[in-house]
Amino acid sequence: MDYLNNLFFGYFPYIAGTVFLFGSLVRFDMSQYTWKTNSSQLLDNSATFRISNNLFHIGMIFLFFGHFFGLLMPHSWYPYLGLTAGSKQIMAMVSGGAFGLLALVGGSYLLYRRLYHPRVRAQSTRMDIFILALLYVQLILGLATIGVSKDHLDGAVMIQLSNWAQAIVTFSPAAAYMADAHWIYKAHVFLGLVVFFVFPFTRLVHIWSAPLAYITRQYQIVRQRQA
């Protein structure tokens, strides 16, 4: 078990991170025509799809940044933000649960549509279905951790997981922090690493090209209104 713990939570994070970064770079350099969302909206632009799509993306974006800042925030910052480890964990459970449910509701229809809508299914690749199913299972695991976290409201779980994440990014021995973690956390963390590992081979690469410049660019007139 120590060998598997070291492999999954000591070495695999660096393998996944390397594939995530260099794999994305190689794909952008060698296969730019596949660097796109490959949207299926033209095949099914129903109101249900638009609502589900928005729910899924809003939920996933919040969850990503919530995990990012929640795990990597130094513990010494907590008092300056009026937080304790326990209150931070409760905040993560409430906000993560709310946005996790949004993403799960939206993802349920998107996965159903991807599998059973004839035209969407015909246009989908195996990797399209795989990554959406993987994210869906990851959402379920994430929501399942709330049931375990409620029994540890002192913040011990939050500290344990953040210690692991911060040890990874500082290239320190990290696997020991996950040795006695509940299996649900281990499954959730491992599956999250798998998402990073397969990222360059999926349509998720479009995240690198998010059109953030649209927010600040000057308004463009496409056609002039006739008098």
Secondary structure as GFF3:
##gff-version 3
##sequence-region A 1 227
A	DSSP	alpha_helix	2	6	.	.	.	ID=ss1
A	DSSP	pi_helix	7	11	.	.	.	ID=ss2
A	DSSP	alpha_helix	12	30	.	.	.	ID=ss3
A	DSSP	three_ten_helix	32	34	.	.	.	ID=ss4
A	DSSP	alpha_helix	47	72	.	.	.	ID=ss5
A	DSSP	three_ten_helix	75	81	.	.	.	ID=ss6
A	DSSP	alpha_helix	85	116	.	.	.	ID=ss7
A	DSSP	alpha_helix	118	123	.	.	.	ID=ss8
A	DSSP	alpha_helix	126	149	.	.	.	ID=ss9
A	DSSP	alpha_helix	156	169	.	.	.	ID=ss10
A	DSSP	three_ten_helix	175	178	.	.	.	ID=ss11
A	DSSP	alpha_helix	183	198	.	.	.	ID=ss12
A	DSSP	three_ten_helix	199	201	.	.	.	ID=ss13
A	DSSP	three_ten_helix	203	209	.	.	.	ID=ss14
A	DSSP	three_ten_helix	212	215	.	.	.	ID=ss15
###
